[in-house]
Amino acid sequence: MAGGAANKRSAPLPVRDGVGPSLLWLQEGSWPNMLAFLVEHFPHIDSPTWQARMARGEVLDRDGHPVAPDTPYRRGRCIYYYREIEAETPIPFTEEILFQDAHLLVADKPHFLPVTPSGRFLQETLLVRLKKRTGLMDLVPIHRLDRETAGVVIFSHDPATRGLYQSLFQKRAMHKVYHALAPSSDTLSFPLTRHSCIVKGEPFFCMHEIDAHANAETRIELLERRGELSLYALHPVTGRQHQLRVHMSALGLPIMNDAFYPEALPNKLDDVSSPLQLLAKEIAFDDPLTGTRRNFQSRQKIIFPVI
C-alpha cells in the first residue's frame, strides 16, 4: 500500500519543494515489470509520465538503485517516488506564524488550507508551505484541523521532544477553545454539555451520532447573540472527527456555511467566498519541558455578517 512522506534518514530521495518522497511496499501480485504495475496501481498517471520520472532517476528502490520500466516486479520490495499533482487548486489565503522556538512552531491557519498533503492538495497545504518558508524539514503537526476550519495549529520540529507534546493530546491535557457562528436558540440553556457516540456515516466523509455509549463530549457557551445568529465558544473534551460540527448540528444549531452538516453539499468546499464559521481560537497547556503555561491564540475573528 502507498505510504506518506518517507523518513528522511532512510529515504534515498531528498526533500523536494518542501515535500519528502513517498514510499510504496509491493504486495502480492503478478505484473511483467514495474511500469505495468505502476500504471495499473496509479490509474491517473499514464505510462509516459512514469517513464519520464524513471529516466530522471525519481523512482528508486530502498537501496537507492534506479527502478526502470522493465525492472521485474517483486513482492516485498519498497520503492520511493515523488508524489506530483498536475493542476493543484491555489488557496488564496495566507497562514501566519504565531510562535517559534527550538521545539515548536505555532501557525494560524486560514480557511480552506489543508494541514497536510492529501487528495488533490500537495504544495497548497500548511505543512508544505511552512517547510518551504522556514526550512524546517522536520516539521510535523501534532494535531489536525479540518481543511474548512481556521485557527491555531501546533507543529513539532524537534524529533527528540515531539513525543512529549504529542502525549499532551493523548492525555487530554490541551485546553482548546473554538469560536463558531450558528443559529440562536430560544429553547436551549447555556452553558451546556453535549455527550454522544460519533461514528462514520454516509457519505463516507461524514460522521453521525448513534445510540451507544458516548465517545465524544463538547461544552458549549453562548458568547454573544445578535438576533437569529449567535457566537458560541466550543470546548471539546474529546477529539472525534468533525465532533464540533456534528454536535452543533445535532442540537439544531448547524455552524454557518457548513458544507457537510446537516446535509452534505456537493462541491461546496470549492466556494472560498463562504468559509465555515468555525475558528480554533485558543490552545493552552503546561509545557512538558519547562512547566510554563503556554497560551496561543488565533489573530483571526469570527465576525457577524452585516445585514
C-alpha positions in Angstrom: 0.0 0.0 0.0 1.1 3.6 -0.5 2.6 5.4 2.4 3.0 9.0 3.4 6.2 11.0 3.2 9.2 8.7 3.9 11.6 9.1 6.8 14.3 11.4 5.6 17.1 9.3 7.3 16.3 6.2 5.2 14.8 7.6 2.0 17.2 7.6 -1.0 15.4 10.7 -2.4 15.8 14.1 -0.8 13.0 16.5 0.2 11.9 18.5 -2.9 10.0 21.7 -2.7 9.1 21.0 0.9 7.8 17.5 0.2 9.6 14.3 1.1 9.4 11.2 -1.2 6.5 8.8 -0.7 7.1 5.1 -0.3 5.3 2.1 -1.6 5.6 -1.5 -0.4 4.9 -4.0 -3.2 2.2 -6.5 -2.3 1.2 -9.9 -3.7 0.5 -9.7 -7.4 1.7 -10.6 -10.9 2.9 -8.0 -13.3 5.5 -8.4 -16.0 7.5 -5.3 -14.9 7.4 -2.2 -12.6 6.0 0.0 -15.3 2.9 -2.2 -15.8 2.4 -2.3 -12.1 2.7 1.4 -11.6 0.3 2.3 -14.4 -2.3 -0.1 -13.0 -1.8 0.9 -9.4 -2.0 4.6 -10.2 -4.6 4.8 -13.0 -4.5 8.6 -13.0 -0.8 8.6 -14.0 -0.1 7.4 -17.6 2.8 5.3 -18.9 4.8 8.2 -20.5 4.8 10.1 -17.2 6.2 7.1 -15.2 8.8 6.5 -17.9 9.9 10.2 -17.7 10.1 10.0 -13.9 12.2 6.9 -14.1 14.5 8.4 -16.7 15.1 11.3 -14.3 16.0 8.9 -11.5 12.9 9.8 -9.4 11.8 6.2 -8.8 14.3 4.3 -6.6 14.4 1.1 -4.5 15.2 1.0 -0.8 18.9 0.9 -1.5 18.8 3.9 -3.8 19.0 1.9 -7.1 17.0 3.3 -10.0 13.8 1.5 -10.9 13.5 1.1 -14.7 10.3 0.4 -16.7 11.5 -3.2 -17.3 12.6 -3.9 -13.7 10.9 -7.1 -12.6 8.0 -6.8 -10.1 8.9 -8.5 -6.8 6.6 -8.8 -3.8 8.1 -7.3 -0.6 10.2 -4.6 -2.3 10.0 -1.0 -1.3 10.1 1.8 -3.8 10.4 5.6 -3.4 8.9 8.2 -5.6 7.7 11.8 -5.6 4.0 12.5 -5.4 3.0 15.1 -8.0 -0.2 16.9 -8.8 -0.5 18.3 -12.3 -3.0 21.2 -11.7 -3.3 22.0 -8.0 -6.0 24.4 -6.9 -4.4 27.5 -5.4 -5.6 28.6 -1.9 -5.9 32.4 -2.0 -5.3 32.8 1.8 -2.1 33.1 3.8 -1.0 31.5 7.1 0.7 33.3 9.9 3.4 32.1 12.2 2.4 33.0 15.8 5.3 31.4 17.7 8.6 29.5 17.1 11.2 28.2 19.4 13.7 25.3 19.4 10.9 22.7 19.6 7.6 24.1 18.4 6.1 26.2 15.7 2.6 27.6 16.1 0.7 28.7 13.0 -2.6 30.5 12.4 -4.2 28.5 9.5 -6.6 30.2 7.1 -9.9 28.6 6.0 -9.7 26.1 3.1 -6.0 25.3 3.5 -5.4 21.6 4.4 -2.9 20.9 7.2 -1.1 18.1 5.4 -0.9 16.7 1.8 -3.9 14.6 0.8 -6.0 14.1 -2.2 -5.7 16.9 -4.7 -3.6 19.1 -2.4 0.2 18.9 -2.0 2.0 22.3 -2.3 -1.1 24.1 -1.2 -1.0 22.7 2.4 0.0 24.3 5.6 2.8 21.8 6.3 4.5 22.2 2.9 4.1 26.0 2.9 5.7 26.2 6.3 8.6 23.9 5.4 9.4 26.0 2.3 9.0 29.2 4.3 11.2 28.2 7.3 13.5 25.5 6.0 12.4 23.3 8.9 12.2 19.9 7.2 11.4 18.0 10.5 8.1 19.9 10.9 5.2 17.6 11.9 1.7 18.7 13.1 0.9 17.3 16.5 -2.8 17.7 15.9 -5.1 18.4 13.0 -7.8 20.8 11.9 -10.2 20.2 9.1 -9.4 21.9 5.8 -12.6 24.1 6.3 -11.6 25.2 9.9 -9.3 28.1 10.5 -7.1 28.8 13.5 -4.2 27.6 15.7 -2.2 24.6 14.7 0.9 23.4 16.7 3.9 21.8 14.9 6.9 20.0 16.4 10.2 20.4 14.6 12.4 18.5 17.1 12.0 14.7 16.9 13.7 14.3 20.3 10.9 16.2 22.1 8.0 15.5 19.8 6.5 12.7 21.9 6.3 14.9 25.0 4.0 17.3 23.2 2.0 14.7 21.4 1.3 13.0 24.7 -0.5 16.1 25.9 -3.2 15.5 23.4 -3.4 11.8 24.3 -3.8 12.8 27.9 -6.3 15.5 27.1 -4.0 18.0 28.7 -4.5 20.5 25.9 -7.2 23.1 26.6 -8.8 24.0 23.3 -11.4 26.7 22.6 -13.2 27.2 19.3 -15.5 30.0 18.2 -18.4 29.3 16.0 -21.2 31.3 14.4 -24.5 29.5 14.4 -28.3 30.0 14.8 -29.6 31.4 18.0 -31.7 29.2 20.3 -34.8 30.1 22.3 -35.1 26.6 23.8 -31.6 25.7 25.0 -29.9 27.0 28.1 -26.2 27.7 28.1 -23.7 26.6 29.1 -24.5 23.0 28.2 -22.5 19.9 27.5 -23.2 17.5 24.6 -22.3 13.8 25.1 -22.9 11.3 22.3 -21.4 8.5 20.3 -20.0 9.6 17.0 -19.2 7.1 14.2 -18.5 7.2 10.5 -21.7 7.6 8.4 -22.9 8.1 4.8 -21.5 9.6 2.7 -18.1 8.2 3.9 -16.6 11.6 4.7 -19.4 12.5 7.1 -19.9 11.4 10.8 -23.1 10.9 12.6 -24.4 10.1 16.1 -25.8 6.7 17.2 -27.5 5.5 20.3 -24.5 3.9 22.1 -22.0 4.7 24.8 -20.7 8.3 24.4 -17.3 8.7 23.0 -17.5 12.5 22.4 -18.0 15.4 24.7 -18.2 19.2 24.0 -19.0 22.0 26.4 -20.8 24.9 24.7 -21.1 28.5 25.9 -23.0 31.4 24.5 -20.7 34.4 24.0 -23.0 36.9 22.1 -26.4 36.9 20.5 -27.5 39.1 17.7 -31.0 38.3 16.6 -31.1 35.0 14.7 -27.3 34.4 14.9 -25.1 33.8 17.9 -21.4 33.4 18.6 -20.5 30.3 20.7 -17.4 29.1 22.5 -16.9 25.4 22.0 -14.7 23.4 24.4 -14.0 19.9 23.1 -13.1 17.5 25.8 -12.6 14.7 23.3 -11.3 14.9 19.7 -13.5 12.9 17.4 -13.6 13.7 13.7 -16.0 16.6 12.9 -17.1 16.5 16.6 -18.0 20.2 17.0 -19.8 20.3 13.7 -21.8 17.1 14.5 -22.7 18.3 18.0 -23.8 21.7 16.9 -25.9 20.3 14.1 -27.5 17.7 16.4 -28.6 20.5 18.7 -30.3 22.2 15.8 -27.5 24.8 15.6 -25.5 23.9 12.4 -22.4 26.1 12.1 -22.8 28.8 9.4 -21.6 27.7 5.9 -21.1 24.1 7.0 -20.9 22.1 3.7 -21.4 18.7 5.5 -23.9 19.1 8.3 -26.8 18.8 8.5 -26.6 18.0 4.7 -23.6 17.3 2.5 -23.5 19.8 -0.3 -21.5 18.6 -3.4 -18.6 20.9 -4.4 -19.4 23.5 -1.7 -15.8 23.4 -0.5 -14.6 25.0 -3.7 -16.6 28.2 -2.9 -14.0 30.2 -0.9 -16.4 33.1 -0.6 -18.3 31.3 2.1 -15.9 29.8 4.7 -17.2 27.6 7.5 -17.6 29.9 10.5 -15.5 27.8 12.9 -12.2 29.0 14.3 -9.7 27.2 16.5 -9.3 30.3 18.7 -7.1 29.2 21.5 -4.8 26.3 22.7 -3.3 26.3 26.2 -1.2 23.8 28.0 1.6 23.3 30.6 4.9 22.9 28.7 6.3 19.4 29.5 9.9 20.7 29.2 9.7 23.8 31.4 6.4 23.6 33.3 5.5 27.1 31.9 1.9 27.8 31.0 1.6 28.2 27.2 -1.3 30.0 25.6 -1.6 30.6 21.9 -4.5 32.5 20.3 -5.5 33.0 16.7 -5.5 36.5 15.5 -8.5 35.8 13.3 -12.0 36.5 14.4 -15.5 35.2 13.6 -17.5 38.3 12.5 -21.2 38.6 12.5 -22.5 39.3 8.9 -23.7 42.8 8.1 -27.3 42.7 7.3 
